[in-house]
Amino acid sequence: VSLDDPIVLSQAMLPTDANAAGNVHGGTLMKLADTAGAIAAARHAHCRVVTAIMDSMTFERPVSVGNLVTLRSRVTWAGRTSIETRVTIEAEHIVSGNRYRVSTAYLVFVALGDDGRPAAVPPFMPATPDEQREWTAAEERRRFRLSQRDRVVDV
Ligand SMILES: CC(C)(COP(=O)(O)OP(=O)(O)OC[C@H]1O[C@@H](n2cnc3c(N)ncnc32)[C@H](O)[C@@H]1OP(=O)(O)O)[C@@H](O)C(=O)NCCC(=O)NCCS
């Protein structure tokens, strides 16, 4: 296992993961995506991280109780104290082996020092053309997020 490998989390979906209609609850998958992204970010930062923002997350196909869901996460960008991760979710019908993509999401985590304040993280160097493309797209996503940052209105 190399530190460049994605984080892989697999979990069988149980009745406690279901919504009222009997499919897997979107919130279950969001929580797992947060966990998978946080592990990739903390492994890069070598310290505790908190979720700063999760981009809009689509659910392309429903997931059934009994399916195995597998999440893969990796770092796509790092700034001074923040780290972007990409998380993909795949579902598998264990008996037939049929697998399909459920979701892709980008999450940003902020590293925290012992004082609880944002702390500097090691640089992330894109090594392959795919990583370079992701990095460029991540910079675009960051510009958009920061442009939205001050628009949140307290109620
Ligand atoms: C995330 C948090 C630490 C940011 O604190 P802050 O005082 O606003 O810190 P800063 O303004 O210095 O921002 C820190 C980094 O986060 C980034 N960031 C903050 N908000 C962001 C957003 N909406 N989108 C993208 N990046 C964001 C900043 O760009 C900066 O990154 P950089 O150092 O790589 O340039 C703070 O808002 C917090 O503690 N939130 C709660 C986190 C939490 O508890 N999550 C769990 C769910 S409840």
The ligand as a MOL file (V3000), in Angstrom:
LIG
                    3D

  0  0  0     0  0            999 V3000
M  V30 BEGIN CTAB
M  V30 COUNTS 48 50 0 0 0
M  V30 BEGIN ATOM
M  V30 1 C -13.5500 25.5710 8.5280 0
M  V30 2 C -13.0730 26.6200 9.5440 0
M  V30 3 C -11.9490 26.0040 10.4100 0
M  V30 4 C -12.5030 27.8110 8.7560 0
M  V30 5 O -12.1000 28.7630 9.7230 0
M  V30 6 P -11.8030 30.2890 9.3260 0
M  V30 7 O -11.4790 31.0260 10.5760 0
M  V30 8 O -12.8850 30.7910 8.4510 0
M  V30 9 O -10.4440 30.1150 8.5790 0
M  V30 10 P -9.8510 30.8140 7.2760 0
M  V30 11 O -10.6830 31.9380 6.7460 0
M  V30 12 O -8.4070 31.0830 7.6170 0
M  V30 13 O -9.9080 29.6320 6.2130 0
M  V30 14 C -9.1100 28.4700 6.3770 0
M  V30 15 C -9.0140 27.7720 5.0310 0
M  V30 16 O -10.3010 27.2750 4.6960 0
M  V30 17 C -10.6770 27.7270 3.4180 0
M  V30 18 N -12.1190 27.8900 3.4030 0
M  V30 19 C -12.8970 28.4040 4.3980 0
M  V30 20 N -14.1810 28.4140 3.9880 0
M  V30 21 C -14.2060 27.9120 2.7520 0
M  V30 22 C -15.2350 27.6580 1.8090 0
M  V30 23 N -16.5210 27.9580 2.0560 0
M  V30 24 N -14.8930 27.1260 0.6160 0
M  V30 25 C -13.6080 26.8070 0.3520 0
M  V30 26 N -12.5910 27.0060 1.2010 0
M  V30 27 C -12.8940 27.5690 2.3860 0
M  V30 28 C -9.9370 29.0500 3.2560 0
M  V30 29 O -9.8160 29.3950 1.8860 0
M  V30 30 C -8.6080 28.6710 3.8750 0
M  V30 31 O -7.8660 27.8690 2.9700 0
M  V30 32 P -6.2980 28.1260 2.6130 0
M  V30 33 O -5.5760 28.3410 3.9160 0
M  V30 34 O -5.8750 26.8400 1.9470 0
M  V30 35 O -6.2500 29.3090 1.6950 0
M  V30 36 C -14.2560 27.1260 10.4630 0
M  V30 37 O -15.2240 27.7520 9.6460 0
M  V30 38 C -14.8720 26.0080 11.2730 0
M  V30 39 O -14.3560 25.6190 12.3140 0
M  V30 40 N -16.0240 25.4540 10.7850 0
M  V30 41 C -16.6390 24.3080 11.4390 0
M  V30 42 C -16.0230 23.0130 10.8880 0
M  V30 43 C -16.7410 21.7880 11.4300 0
M  V30 44 O -16.9620 21.6790 12.6160 0
M  V30 45 N -17.0890 20.8640 10.5280 0
M  V30 46 C -17.7720 19.6790 10.9280 0
M  V30 47 C -19.2410 19.7530 10.6250 0
M  V30 48 S -20.1620 20.6050 11.8590 0
M  V30 END ATOM
M  V30 BEGIN BOND
M  V30 1 1 1 2
M  V30 2 1 2 3
M  V30 3 1 2 4
M  V30 4 1 2 36
M  V30 5 1 4 5
M  V30 6 1 5 6
M  V30 7 2 6 7
M  V30 8 1 6 8
M  V30 9 1 6 9
M  V30 10 1 9 10
M  V30 11 2 10 11
M  V30 12 1 10 12
M  V30 13 1 10 13
M  V30 14 1 13 14
M  V30 15 1 14 15
M  V30 16 1 15 16
M  V30 17 1 15 30
M  V30 18 1 16 17
M  V30 19 1 17 18
M  V30 20 1 17 28
M  V30 21 1 18 19
M  V30 22 1 18 27
M  V30 23 2 19 20
M  V30 24 1 20 21
M  V30 25 1 21 22
M  V30 26 2 21 27
M  V30 27 1 22 23
M  V30 28 2 22 24
M  V30 29 1 24 25
M  V30 30 2 25 26
M  V30 31 1 26 27
M  V30 32 1 28 29
M  V30 33 1 28 30
M  V30 34 1 30 31
M  V30 35 1 31 32
M  V30 36 2 32 33
M  V30 37 1 32 34
M  V30 38 1 32 35
M  V30 39 1 36 37
M  V30 40 1 36 38
M  V30 41 2 38 39
M  V30 42 1 38 40
M  V30 43 1 40 41
M  V30 44 1 41 42
M  V30 45 1 42 43
M  V30 46 2 43 44
M  V30 47 1 43 45
M  V30 48 1 45 46
M  V30 49 1 46 47
M  V30 50 1 47 48
M  V30 END BOND
M  V30 END CTAB
M  END
